[in-house]
Amino acid sequence: MSEKKKTLTTAFGIPVADDQNSLTAGEKGPILIQDAHLLEKLGHFDRERIPERVVHAKGAGAGGYFEVMADVTRYTRAKFLSEVGKKTEVFARFSTVGGEKGSADSARDPRGFAVKFYTEEGNYDFVGNNTPVFFIRDPLKFPDFIHTQKRNPATNCKDPDMFWDFLSLTPESIHQVTILFSDRGTPATYRHMNGYSSHTFKWYNDNGEYFWVKYHFKTDQGIMNLTRQEATHLAGTDPDHATRDLFEAIDRGEYPSWTLEMQIMTPEQARNYRWNIFDITKVWPHADFPPIKIGKLVLNRNPLNYFAEVEQAAFSPANLVPGIAASPDKMLQARLFSYHDTHLHRLGPNYHLLPVNAPKHARETSYQRDAAMRVDENGGGGPNYWPNSFGGPEPAASMGEPPFEISGRAARYSYPHPEDDFQQAGDLYRKAMNDEDRAHLIGNIVDHLGGAQKRIQLRQTALFFKADPDYGRRVAEGLHLDLTEIKRLAEMSPEDRARATAAPETK
């Protein structure tokens, strides 16, 4: 007989009713801070690794500037974007996601793409990836997802079963998986890849009007990727090749640059759009919202000391200047909390005073005091509370963002249209890839998925089949799987598919 199933609980033994969907105000969010289970999971996850970053541990960085190329004042009041030709100092960091600090730059992995803008209104942090979508859309799944991309807790080795078990049980990942296992999953260098916000953000202007936006940093060097064989070779012969390439290119005066393009949507357009615009697993098709060029990012300064600048650089999507605000995107909502929280753990409560993180063109005037490594005057003898009548800094009501409507009942909502998860992945396979791209994609998947158990191979291949029958057929052939069984699984609900491919019960 199998053992009685265990009930999932919090760290304090309280039963958990739902471990897939965060508590939100209405179906589209935003997330409610009363979701104690989400905060516990994220808070514990942020503290799992010391002292290196939990994710994005291996990286390279450089300084430079951003220059405005188009008038966007009708969309945003952000001062650093207020006039054509205006330049703002920046520091950028690129990284792999899942590997440790000593891992190879050529790993098949998304790449972090973070830029800190030292503006006159304080620091604005852009924190994105080199892919326009992500694996999951609810942050309650994030610690579990990252665990599966790390190491097996028993063997301390990468584990294809863990990797594909989670993804095959999370159909919303199919779009990102298709990108990851294309050659774009192994960029040739940091200079030859794009950067995307992935998330939707809100821009607002001086008139109180707001717009939903997505960022696209397009490399001016052109896209260059590695094949699976080239990436494997570099991992063994030059695991730091991308880190070295960025430094040496800047050192010889070949300054890498990216053109920033924005997709912009009005609230009226968003209201009845065919997809949830806050779902990070979806893109906005360019035919619907053509990107417009607004600026240029140039990196022209290498760090004087890697640890001081690159390792201690801390980016947070919560660092938003007036004119730029968050959206109800559930993943973004959690990142607003989690990035700052993990920096507090990794670097300490005064990490904002480190030179690479400190505002350069705006002074900190807050009531935060004390704590470890306080290296400034600590507020001197001024008041450390608000309100006060001793001339302390006051809130500026005029800097507030315009409101937007939310509605609905507080509950844990699953995605209402799961079949939507496959359309964009299928379109990517059918329309955006050529024959060589598709051949490389299939080869990369077969090479990696082939290390997982057959039942997991069947389940994941059924997802590829749902995205596009040819996609699923070719993976099935590569893995020598029964196509009839793949079709049968593809027609099942996610729950039935999971049951049909579950591990045998322990006797």
Sequence and secondary structure as in RCSB ss.txt:
>XXXX:A:sequence
MSEKKKTLTTAFGIPVADDQNSLTAGEKGPILIQDAHLLEKLGHFDRERIPERVVHAKGAGAGGYFEVMADVTRY
TRAKFLSEVGKKTEVFARFSTVGGEKGSADSARDPRGFAVKFYTEEGNYDFVGNNTPVFFIRDPLKFPDFIHTQK
RNPATNCKDPDMFWDFLSLTPESIHQVTILFSDRGTPATYRHMNGYSSHTFKWYNDNGEYFWVKYHFKTDQGIMN
LTRQEATHLAGTDPDHATRDLFEAIDRGEYPSWTLEMQIMTPEQARNYRWNIFDITKVWPHADFPPIKIGKLVLN
RNPLNYFAEVEQAAFSPANLVPGIAASPDKMLQARLFSYHDTHLHRLGPNYHLLPVNAPKHARETSYQRDAAMRV
DENGGGGPNYWPNSFGGPEPAASMGEPPFEISGRAARYSYPHPEDDFQQAGDLYRKAMNDEDRAHLIGNIVDHLG
GAQKRIQLRQTALFFKADPDYGRRVAEGLHLDLTEIKRLAEMSPEDRARATAAPETK
>XXXX:A:secstr
        B TTS B S SSS EEESTT  B TT HHHHHHHHHHHTSS SS SS  SEEEEEEEEEE S  TTT
   GGGSSTT EEEEEEEEEESSS TTS TTSSS EEEEEEEEETTEEEEEEEESSSS S S GGGHHHHHHHHS
  TTT S  HHHHHHHHHT GGGHHHHHHHTSGGGSBS STTS EE  S EEEE TTS EEEEEEEEEETT   B
  HHHHHHHHHH TTHHHHHHHHHHHTT   EEEEEEEEE HHHHHT SS TT TT    TTTS  EEEEEEEEE
E  S HIIIIIT    TT   TTEE  S HHHHHHHHHHHHHHHHHH TTGGGSTTTS SSS    S    TT  
S TTTTS  SSS SSS     GGG        S EEE   S GGGGGHHHHHIIIII  HHHHHHHHHHHHHHHT
TS HHHHHHHHHHHHHH HHHHHHHHHHHT  HHHHHHHHTS HHHHHHHT      
